[in-house]
Amino acid sequence: MSDWLWMMTGLLVCLPVGGLALVLLYRTIQVRRVARQRQDYERYRAQLQELSDTLDQAQSPEDILPLTQRFKATTRDEVAAIKHVIIEAYGTAPEPTRKALALLYESLGLIADDLQIIHNGNLEERSRATFRLGRLRYLPALDALERVSKHSSTELRLVAIWALTEIADTRCVKPVVIALSEANGWQLMQAANRLLGMQRDLTLPLMELLDSAGGMRERRERIMTTVLDLITDFGRRAQEYINPIAGRQAALRLLQSDSVNLRTRALRALTALGVESSQEIESVLRALRDKDWEVRAVAARAIGDLQITAGLSGLQEAVSDQAWWVRHNAAHALKKLGDAGEVVLLQLLQSDDRFTRETVTQVLQGS
């Protein structure tokens, strides 16, 4: 027996006759309401189908205005039905019809209603209104969606991120990145794909965020690390949407940061974008001597991934580093550098340092 049925059984036992009548009346009202909603959906869907040819030819709000008389709504249930039917039709319609549907939605006052819900509705209502405005790619809702993207609810923030990337305007990039600064790695990866799906040049808004990411240091660092993580995720697959030269220059600047977090992420971004100039190569090699082991470990891995043969001697020294991760990454990087790297590894087998010998042995044995 389901929990719901147990609960209702308990109510039937405990309630007096008058209370039982109220429960049954409430259930009857609910059933009738669902039936009315279904009828509303079907009625509006049929009307929309009738008007499909007119919608296909509509070019302006003036063309749409006469059609609004067919969609009169006197109750909240009818308004909900109209919204549902238009959004459903929008999802599968060709682009010209989509524009007409968006005009119809706005002419019926439904955009204004959704904006009001975003300000005053409960969490579920706000999520649905946010989804609808995103689905319709309604650019004037940008300010409202940006406010929603800062909400304390993770679910509502994620819906806002989806809606902003659906609108696909470069002005949406900043609020999306700021919202992502509170997200986890999986959410960041999903949003990175959404941002690329916008098919817009992301260079300028991302670089602006790196240059002016906000007031408080902790918040500024979160936003900057988010930008670097996005650049890393984009890597070489997104060079048409983010200028790799600008990305590398930004990463080089942040390699001078006093934040370990920013320096490690800057190295990952450089690795993802690829290094070309001697300055970029020298910066990676210099990071192998960083005072913080986390940076040295990432730098060692970067040298192997980027095939920087000038890093052979630095890696040889790094295999004897006090930090296990630095030794581990340096030995693997040497192996990635081919014959020249393996020669160094074989030499290190003769090291006086036991930890160096153990690390090299593990790598040569494929561990």
C-alpha positions, 0 to 999 in steps of 0.5 A: 500500500502506498504512503499516500493510501496509508495517509488517506486511510488514517484520515478516514478513520480519524475524521468525523463524518463532516470532515470526511465529507470535506475530504471527498469534496476536495478530491472531487474539486481537484478531479474536475479542475484537472479535467477542465485544464485538459479541456483548456489545453485541447481547445487552445491547441486546436485553435492554434492549429487553425491559425498556423497558416496565419502565424507563418505569414505574420511579420509584425505585432499588428498582424498578430493582434487580431488573433489574440481575440481567439485566445481569451482567458478569464481564469489562471487555469486558462492562462496556464493552458495558453502558455503551455500550448504556445511554448509546446508549439514553439519547441518544434516550429520552424524559425519564422513561426517561432517569431510569430508565436513569440509575438502572439505570446507577448501580445496576449500579455503573457510575457508581462505575466511571466515577468511578474511571476519572476518577481513575486511567484513561488520557487516552482512558478518562478522556475517555469516562468524563467524557462518560458522566457528562455525558450522564447529567447526574450532578450528584454527579460535579460535583467530579470533573468540576471536577478534570478541567476543570483538566487540562493536556490541552485535549481532556480540558478541553473534554470536561469543559466539555461534561459540566458544561454538560450537567449544567446546574446553576448550580454548573457555571458557575464551573468552566466559566468557569475552564476557558475562561480557557485556551481560544481564541476559537472554544472560548469561542464554542461554550461560550457557546452551551452555557451558554445552552443550560443555560437557567439564570440565569447572573447570580449565578455570573458576577458572583461570578467578577468579584468573586472570581476568584482569587489570582494577578493574571494568573490572576484577569485571565484569568478576568475577561476570560473573563466579560466575553467571555461577556457580550459574546457573550451580548449582548442575546440572553440577557437572560433568563439574565443580568440586563443591569443587573448586567452593565452595572454590572460593566462600569462597575466594570471600566472603572476597572481599571488593566488595558488588557485589562479596560477594552477588554473592559468596553467591548465588554460595554457595547456588547453589552448597550446603554447606558441611563443617563447614567452609562453614556453618560458612561463610554463618552465618557470612555474616548475620552480614555483614556491607552491607544490600545487603549481609545480605539479600542474606545470610538470604535467603541462610540460609533458602534455605540451611536449616542451622538450626544453623542460627535460632538465627541469623535469629531471630535477622535479622527479626529486621534489619533496611533494609526491604529486610533483614527482609523479607528474614530472616522471610521467611527463618525461615518459611523454617526451619520448626517447629523450625523456626515457633516457633521463628516467633511466639515469634517475634509476641510479639516484641516491634518493629512494623516493626518486628511484621508486617513482621512476620505477613505477612509471617505467613499469606503467603504474 
